[in-house]
């Protein structure tokens, strides 16, 4: 077993909590802006100082206590990413209670399971539609006492409810919270099976965010540092950044509708962002498509090569030479400056997680306009457990161990983790907890390796490894990631378990398809038309060939089937964090997979892997 460790920069005292992170920020910079909020989607950004935010947090917390919320009670939030989400989060913590996030896209059955398993007493939802979803399962939730609606003035109602309550009661509640107390129960988005409730403590968040504030000052402590949250706050990644921004000196903003993201970036002008790789793929593909023909296409392609060459040169002892610097300056005027402008004009850093980014995009963005710090983490690790750091970047890796983290690679390649940020267990699931936490180590289920720099590389999921009929082990992620890099490819699911060769199910990106068709001399095609068009299929053959360059012949994709739909959260094939529900896809498209191979799967004993 190989092992790397990174010492903690900050030790978290027993009396520390997320509450003390806010009080410390107020003590440091109470009259300075902590959050900028909007009252209307296109309205101005209104500054909220640290002191003003704390006052509102305490007022809402008094309302929660006045409504009977006791220390340790669970309060759920079901909303898009908006100012009130963060306000409620901190108010729940100030009241000594436990916040339970619910994705605003969740079905009634998912809501029933989460609220029942967490024994939620009160839920605050954003809209009447969300309230109706909860009402559908209300009779199955005897412990749920009320539903408050943000659009109906829930925050104001809570403030009014707490008007006559002594401020000292909340002050006592807040100061009584300790490092090892439960802060939140986050339910995994459920790519397979029923979501598990991951119990995270105040100490889990405090350790990561306080160490991040000291260890990554370029993001969190820089002058005029600011970030715009647009990922769901029901996801641990966004919750980590919410708290880390307050642990540092940055300003936080919220963007509830990703359809307006370009405009929101332009008006808020963040200096750093967090996102999933699909966002960066969309930015790149959109820029490429806008320059999809003639001289513009040649200029973009040349600039992309310059960006990658420039980024790779940054990793050499001598750095970029004079000629490459000159090319870079030209490419910046022609392409890179415009790309940076679409992301607000001030963006220098981004943190990517949730799925592999890929070397191509990593080098392109670093060479073009923004350095992406790719990292790795899970809900069970309170988000980042490894991340590339400014000055310590290995593009293609997910970085060294985060501060205070031990990373080990087991003999079978599984990534094992240890540190103060590891969850305390799965709610009401002692058996699963015992399987995941063994001798102080968290078994991630991911496969990986450590390079000579001590950086971690994720190579796949243990449960997703495909064993062909010939006994060849194939990790699908590398093939899927390379294929998704093409503008017209939306999602890819590699198949081939117990089959004679590797195949893939491919979906097309309906948004990018019209532009690609126009650039390639085709009329606008629907997905149904494109999936059988010879020119589209020929292009996909090229995409497959390029993806196969990364693997051996035995691991390469031999045949694909293009589906007549895309995988989305609405149709149940994507989780809210944009992960494909592989098991559901394979089960629902079993007949399609059989047709790809020309015969049903022969139900025999699995081949012995090698």
Beta strands, then each sheet from edge to edge (+ up, - down):
strand 1: 2-6
strand 2: 33-37
strand 3: 46-49
strand 4: 74-78
strand 5: 98-102
strand 6: 120-125
strand 7: 146-149
strand 8: 182-187
strand 9: 197-201
strand 10: 226-229
strand 11: 251-254
strand 12: 272-275
strand 13: 349-352
strand 14: 371-378
strand 15: 383-387
strand 16: 400-401
strand 17: 405-409
strand 18: 414-419
strand 19: 425-426
strand 20: 437-438
strand 21: 441-450
strand 22: 456-461
strand 23: 466-467
strand 24: 473-474
strand 25: 489-495
strand 26: 502-508
strand 27: 557-562
sheet 1: 1+ 17- 18+ 21- 20+
sheet 2: 1+ 17- 18+ 21- 22+
sheet 3: 2+ 3-
sheet 4: 5+ 4+ 6+ 7+
sheet 5: 8+ 9- 19+
sheet 6: 10+ 11+
sheet 7: 12+ 13+ 14+ 15- 16+
sheet 8: 23+ 24-
sheet 9: 25+ 26- 27-
end
